[in-house]
Amino acid sequence: MVIIRNLIKKFGSRLIIDNFSFQFPKDKKIAIVGANGAGKTTLLDIICGSEEYDDGSVIVPKDCIIGYLPQSPCGHPKDTILDECISGNVQLCELQERLNEALLNIADDYDSYEKIEQECSDKNLYALEADAKGILVGLGFENSQFGADPRNLSGGWRMRLELAKMLINNPNFIVLDEPTNHLDLPSITWLEQYLKTFKGILLFVSHDRDFVNNLADMVMHLSNANMNVYHGDFESFLEQKEEATRTIIKERETLKKKQDQLHGFVERFRAKASKAKQAQSKIRMIEKLKQLEGRLVVDDDSRKVKFKMMVGTQSGKIVAELNDCAVGYPGSEPLLRNLDLRIIRGDKIAIIGTNGIGKSTLLKSIVGEIQFASGNFTLGTNVTMGYYEQEQLNILDLGINAVDNVLKLAPGITHQQVMTILGCLLITKDNAKKLVGVMSGGEKSKVAIAALLACQSNFLVLDEPTNHLDMSSTEALSEALASYEGTVLTVSHNRSFIASFATHFCLLDRHNKAELISCDDKDKR
């Protein structure tokens, strides 16, 4: 399978991957983990051939079929969902074009047509459409949707279609970059079950702890441009990493103690002629010990993201109320009808529903980006809303740095306050000066979270806030929301995240009103 030898990758003067070598073992399910901006997506892109590297080699055998799922859907899909799915098998689509051309010339060159037709039969071209339909149905599409325009699908359904395109190619090496970001819970469960039975190599980046726990039997940890490989599942990785960190710290302490002892000798005897030679020898030993100490680096993602969500002013008891509301876009049938929902101060509500049902549209209606199609919506007294949009490109200015973005989104805050907030999110002084456009997805998300912190709103409306965040940042966000004294309404498919702070689940169904259920199952309203 794929072999990596002495791989080196830089972005400008910054080293991303330093002399990494690895041979992917057969049928392993490997998770790549590391802090936001460490270079995980870059490594996936290098393996898939879409990103260049500075030195080393990546060897992909001819019989290796790589299936890659990107973070974002194709911007120019085919006219129908079925055709877009079929297009994922590039080889068979090219064969179909050759067959069509041979058909046009069959009278003049029947032998060529017969040869290509036999190749089509050998490679199961005629089963391609049936296979595509089976995969689409497995991912939750209905037969009636096969002829629909992919551009009309929600973000979650677009990513399901990308997944279908990848699977139709029958890969034996699957590469996934944050596959759960836009999938609903039933789709995540389906994907997990599929990947558990997949015969081949799986390499994936995911910040969904449950997803990694359920799949990985090997973990590659990227930190400080170094890749360390751990055998076992994710929990085993955490234990091994913690033990390795303790060992490094202990070795550094031992080296430091030896240096102190040598320094003491040098200070005492440097001026004595009889001991000068020995003192110089000790100085050389100190330099060698410093070099050894410098090689014992503790992972940069061992630092913990830690912050607190503050409330500027308290809202009234009733934060928001929906009475017989319908959600949708002008000129289209409503996605949701008959919504009755009362949000009370201190509620932390996770909205649950399938992709495309209208969860994000409901949030956009509540924050006032689009109007409710019908019904009455009332916002409570003294309510100040903070909105985290799923697509950060819609709110962040890619042409300015992180500090200026927060200052723009949170007027009135000082430069020093912004630096303090970004520091809590581990966006260092140098990174804070980077243009947001060159930041990783996780770093962009942290800038948006920094703006939320700066505003000190008492009602947070969050649409998939953990997308692109690393596990440490996700845990820090869940802890901050658990202790937050305001009100939260969120859409998220990250199971462990919502379980850590939600007080209620709001279940959405196309045929029923929204049902608000307390997490302790004692309260329905």
ZAMARGU-4260 file (C-alpha; in steps of 0.2 Angstrom, whole numbers, plus 5000, padded with zeros to 4 digits):
<rodrens>
0) 5000/5000/5000 | 5005/5018/5002 | 5023/5022/5008 | 5029/5038/5014 | 5048/5041/5015
5) 5057/5056/5024 | 5042/5068/5020 | 5046/5086/5023 | 5033/5100/5021 | 5034/5119/5025
10) 5023/5134/5023 | 5036/5148/5021 | 5048/5147/5035 | 5036/5136/5046 | 5040/5117/5046
15) 5023/5107/5045 | 5030/5089/5043 | 5048/5085/5048 | 5056/5069/5040 | 5041/5058/5042
20) 5041/5040/5036 | 5028/5027/5037 | 5021/5012/5028 | 5002/5010/5029 | 4998/4993/5036
25) 4984/4982/5028 | 4966/4984/5034 | 4970/4997/5048 | 4959/5011/5053 | 4970/5026/5057
30) 4965/5042/5065 | 4976/5057/5063 | 4974/5069/5078 | 4983/5085/5083 | 4979/5103/5087
35) 4970/5115/5075 | 4983/5121/5062 | 4995/5107/5065 | 4994/5101/5047 | 4982/5086/5047
40) 4973/5091/5032 | 4989/5096/5023 | 4995/5078/5026 | 4979/5071/5019 | 4980/5082/5003
45) 4998/5076/5001 | 4993/5058/5001 | 4979/5061/4989 | 4991/5071/4977 | 4982/5088/4978
50) 4996/5096/4989 | 5015/5097/4985 | 5029/5094/4997 | 5046/5100/4999 | 5056/5084/5001
55) 5054/5065/5002 | 5042/5054/4993 | 5025/5047/4993 | 5023/5030/4984 | 5006/5025/4979
60) 5004/5008/4970 | 4994/5006/4954 | 4982/4995/4962 | 4978/5007/4976 | 4962/5016/4973
65) 4961/5031/4985 | 4944/5038/4990 | 4944/5055/4997 | 4931/5065/5006 | 4934/5083/5007
70) 4928/5095/5020 | 4917/5105/5007 | 4906/5099/4993 | 4909/5101/4975 | 4905/5118/4969
75) 4899/5113/4952 | 4889/5097/4953 | 4881/5088/4939 | 4863/5091/4934 | 4855/5077/4945
80) 4859/5068/4961 | 4861/5052/4952 | 4873/5058/4939 | 4883/5067/4952 | 4885/5051/4962
85) 4890/5041/4946 | 4903/5054/4942 | 4913/5049/4957 | 4919/5034/4947 | 4930/5043/4935
90) 4937/5028/4927 | 4920/5020/4922 | 4913/5037/4917 | 4928/5039/4905 | 4924/5021/4899
95) 4906/5026/4896 | 4912/5040/4885 | 4923/5029/4875 | 4908/5017/4873 | 4897/5031/4867
100) 4910/5037/4854 | 4912/5019/4848 | 4893/5017/4846 | 4893/5033/4834 | 4907/5024/4824
105) 4900/5006/4825 | 4896/5005/4806 | 4914/5009/4802 | 4923/5000/4816 | 4913/4986/4824
110) 4929/4978/4831 | 4933/4993/4842 | 4915/4994/4848 | 4915/4975/4852 | 4932/4977/4861
115) 4926/4992/4872 | 4909/4983/4875 | 4919/4968/4882 | 4929/4980/4893 | 4913/4988/4900
120) 4906/4971/4904 | 4922/4965/4913 | 4923/4981/4923 | 4904/4980/4928 | 4900/4997/4919
125) 4882/4991/4917 | 4880/4989/4936 | 4886/5007/4940 | 4869/5015/4940 | 4862/5001/4951
130) 4877/5003/4963 | 4875/5022/4964 | 4856/5020/4968 | 4860/5007/4982 | 4873/5019/4990
135) 4862/5034/4989 | 4848/5024/4997 | 4860/5018/5011 | 4864/5036/5014 | 4846/5041/5016
140) 4841/5047/4999 | 4824/5043/4992 | 4821/5036/4974 | 4811/5051/4970 | 4827/5062/4973
145) 4838/5054/4960 | 4833/5066/4947 | 4834/5082/4958 | 4846/5096/4957 | 4860/5094/4969
150) 4862/5112/4971 | 4845/5112/4980 | 4851/5101/4994 | 4856/5107/5011 | 4874/5107/5017
155) 4872/5090/5026 | 4864/5082/5011 | 4878/5089/4999 | 4891/5081/5010 | 4881/5064/5010
160) 4882/5065/4991 | 4901/5068/4991 | 4902/5053/5002 | 4892/5043/4989 | 4903/5049/4975
165) 4918/5043/4985 | 4910/5026/4989 | 4905/5023/4971 | 4923/5022/4966 | 4926/5006/4976
170) 4941/5012/4985 | 4953/5001/4995 | 4961/5016/5004 | 4948/5029/5011 | 4954/5046/5016
175) 4941/5056/5026 | 4943/5074/5032 | 4931/5078/5046 | 4917/5067/5039 | 4904/5070/5052
180) 4904/5089/5051 | 4888/5090/5041 | 4880/5073/5044 | 4865/5070/5055 | 4866/5057/5069
185) 4858/5043/5058 | 4870/5046/5044 | 4885/5046/5056 | 4879/5029/5063 | 4877/5022/5045
190) 4894/5028/5041 | 4902/5021/5056 | 4894/5004/5053 | 4900/5004/5034 | 4918/5009/5039
195) 4919/4996/5053 | 4916/4982/5039 | 4926/4991/5026 | 4940/4980/5019 | 4955/4991/5016
200) 4964/5005/5024 | 4955/5020/5032 | 4964/5036/5036 | 4954/5050/5044 | 4954/5066/5053
205) 4940/5069/5065 | 4937/5079/5080 | 4922/5069/5085 | 4928/5060/5100 | 4914/5046/5099
210) 4918/5044/5080 | 4936/5041/5083 | 4933/5030/5098 | 4922/5019/5088 | 4933/5017/5073
215) 4952/5019/5076 | 4964/5005/5080 | 4979/5016/5076 | 4982/5034/5080 | 4995/5046/5072
220) 4998/5061/5082 | 5005/5076/5073 | 5013/5089/5084 | 5027/5101/5082 | 5030/5095/5064
225) 5033/5077/5071 | 5022/5062/5069 | 5021/5049/5082 | 5012/5033/5079 | 5002/5024/5093
230) 4995/5006/5091 | 4978/5003/5099 | 4962/5013/5100 | 4960/5031/5105 | 4959/5029/5123
235) 4974/5018/5122 | 4983/5033/5113 | 4978/5045/5127 | 4986/5034/5140 | 5002/5031/5130
240) 5003/5049/5126 | 5001/5054/5144 | 5014/5042/5149 | 5026/5048/5135 | 5024/5066/5141
245) 5028/5061/5159 | 5043/5052/5153 | 5049/5068/5143 | 5046/5079/5158 | 5056/5068/5170
250) 5070/5067/5158 | 5070/5086/5156 | 5071/5088/5174 | 5085/5075/5176 | 5095/5085/5162
255) 5091/5101/5171 | 5098/5095/5187 | 5114/5089/5179 | 5116/5106/5171 | 5114/5114/5188
260) 5127/5103/5196 | 5139/5107/5182 | 5136/5126/5183 | 5140/5125/5201 | 5157/5117/5197
265) 5161/5130/5184 | 5156/5145/5195 | 5167/5138/5209 | 5182/5133/5199 | 5182/5144/5183
270) 5195/5156/5191 | 5207/5143/5197 | 5221/5139/5185 | 5222/5121/5191 | 5204/5118/5188
275) 5202/5129/5172 | 5203/5114/5160 | 5190/5104/5170 | 5179/5119/5170 | 5180/5121/5151
280) 5176/5102/5149 | 5160/5105/5161 | 5155/5120/5150 | 5155/5108/5134 | 5145/5095/5144
285) 5132/5108/5148 | 5130/5113/5130 | 5128/5095/5125 | 5115/5093/5139 | 5106/5108/5133
290) 5105/5101/5115 | 5098/5085/5122 | 5085/5095/5132 | 5080/5104/5117 | 5076/5088/5108
295) 5064/5083/5122 | 5049/5093/5117 | 5032/5092/5125 | 5018/5092/5112 | 5011/5109/5109
300) 4993/5103/5110 | 4996/5098/5128 | 4992/5116/5132 | 4974/5117/5137 | 4961/5129/5129
305) 4952/5137/5143 | 4939/5151/5143 | 4923/5157/5151 | 4907/5163/5142 | 4902/5179/5151
310) 4885/5187/5152 | 4884/5206/5150 | 4866/5209/5156 | 4853/5197/5162 | 4838/5193/5150
315) 4820/5192/5156 | 4813/5175/5161 | 4806/5171/5144 | 4820/5173/5131 | 4810/5169/5115
320) 4793/5161/5110 | 4787/5154/5094 | 4768/5152/5091 | 4762/5142/5076 | 4778/5147/5066
325) 4783/5140/5049 | 4801/5140/5043 | 4806/5142/5025 | 4812/5153/5011 | 4801/5165/5001
330) 4794/5157/4986 | 4796/5139/4993 | 4786/5127/5003 | 4790/5129/5022 | 4802/5116/5028
335) 4794/5116/5046 | 4776/5121/5051 | 4766/5123/5067 | 4781/5126/5078 | 4777/5130/5096
340) 4792/5133/5107 | 4796/5143/5123 | 4814/5146/5128 | 4817/5151/5146 | 4832/5159/5153
345) 4845/5146/5158 | 4839/5133/5145 | 4852/5125/5135 | 4843/5117/5120 | 4851/5105/5107
350) 4840/5104/5091 | 4839/5087/5084 | 4833/5082/5067 | 4838/5075/5050 | 4848/5084/5037
355) 4838/5096/5027 | 4823/5097/5039 | 4827/5115/5043 | 4837/5116/5058 | 4849/5129/5052
360) 4835/5139/5044 | 4826/5139/5060 | 4841/5147/5068 | 4843/5160/5054 | 4824/5164/5057
365) 4827/5166/5076 | 4842/5178/5074 | 4833/5188/5060 | 4843/5183/5045 | 4827/5177/5036
370) 4808/5180/5041 | 4797/5166/5048 | 4785/5161/5034 | 4771/5162/5046 | 4766/5163/5064
375) 4772/5174/5079 | 4789/5175/5085 | 4793/5185/5101 | 4810/5190/5108 | 4810/5193/5127
380) 4816/5208/5136 | 4834/5213/5138 | 4839/5199/5126 | 4856/5201/5117 | 4860/5187/5105
385) 4876/5180/5099 | 4876/5170/5083 | 4889/5157/5078 | 4885/5153/5060 | 4890/5136/5052
390) 4899/5144/5038 | 4912/5156/5045 | 4916/5163/5028 | 4900/5172/5029 | 4905/5182/5044
395) 4924/5183/5044 | 4934/5195/5034 | 4947/5184/5026 | 4958/5199/5021 | 4961/5205/5039
400) 4969/5197/5054 | 4961/5188/5069 | 4962/5204/5080 | 4954/5215/5068 | 4940/5203/5064
405) 4936/5202/5083 | 4937/5221/5084 | 4925/5222/5069 | 4912/5210/5076 | 4913/5216/5094
410) 4913/5235/5093 | 4919/5243/5110 | 4931/5230/5115 | 4950/5235/5117 | 4964/5228/5107
415) 4972/5221/5124 | 4955/5213/5128 | 4955/5204/5111 | 4973/5198/5113 | 4968/5191/5130
420) 4953/5182/5123 | 4963/5175/5108 | 4977/5169/5120 | 4964/5159/5130 | 4960/5150/5113
425) 4979/5147/5110 | 4979/5159/5096 | 4997/5166/5100 | 5003/5184/5097 | 5010/5179/5080
430) 4995/5169/5074 | 4984/5183/5079 | 4992/5194/5066 | 4990/5181/5052 | 4977/5185/5039
435) 4961/5174/5043 | 4961/5168/5025 | 4977/5158/5027 | 4971/5150/5044 | 4965/5132/5046
440) 4946/5129/5048 | 4949/5126/5066 | 4958/5143/5068 | 4944/5152/5059 | 4932/5144/5071
445) 4942/5150/5086 | 4942/5168/5079 | 4922/5167/5078 | 4921/5160/5096 | 4933/5175/5101
450) 4920/5187/5094 | 4906/5178/5104 | 4916/5179/5120 | 4919/5198/5117 | 4901/5202/5115
455) 4895/5194/5131 | 4878/5190/5125 | 4865/5182/5136 | 4857/5171/5122 | 4869/5161/5111
460) 4863/5153/5095 | 4876/5141/5089 | 4875/5132/5072 | 4887/5117/5072 | 4900/5126/5083
465) 4912/5111/5084 | 4915/5109/5066 | 4933/5110/5063 | 4938/5112/5081 | 4950/5100/5088
470) 4945/5089/5103 | 4954/5100/5116 | 4944/5116/5110 | 4928/5106/5109 | 4930/5100/5127
475) 4934/5118/5132 | 4919/5125/5123 | 4907/5112/5131 | 4914/5116/5148 | 4911/5135/5145
480) 4894/5132/5140 | 4890/5121/5155 | 4895/5135/5167 | 4887/5149/5156 | 4874/5158/5165
485) 4864/5163/5149 | 4853/5153/5137 | 4859/5142/5123 | 4851/5136/5107 | 4862/5125/5097
490) 4862/5113/5082 | 4876/5100/5083 | 4878/5082/5078 | 4893/5079/5090 | 4885/5067/5102
495) 4898/5069/5117 | 4897/5088/5115 | 4879/5091/5117 | 4877/5078/5131 | 4890/5088/5141
500) 4879/5103/5143 | 4862/5102/5136 | 4847/5103/5148 | 4834/5100/5134 | 4833/5092/5117
505) 4821/5099/5104 | 4815/5086/5092 | 4810/5092/5075 | 4799/5081/5064 | 4791/5086/5047
510) 4774/5080/5053 | 4774/5085/5071 | 4777/5101/5081 | 4793/5103/5090 | 4794/5093/5105
515) 4805/5100/5120 | 4811/5086/5131 | 4821/5088/5147 | 4838/5078/5148 | 4832/5071/5164
520) 4815/5067/5156 | 4806/5076/5170 | 4799/5090/5160 | 4790/5093/5143 | 4784/5109/5137
</rodrens>
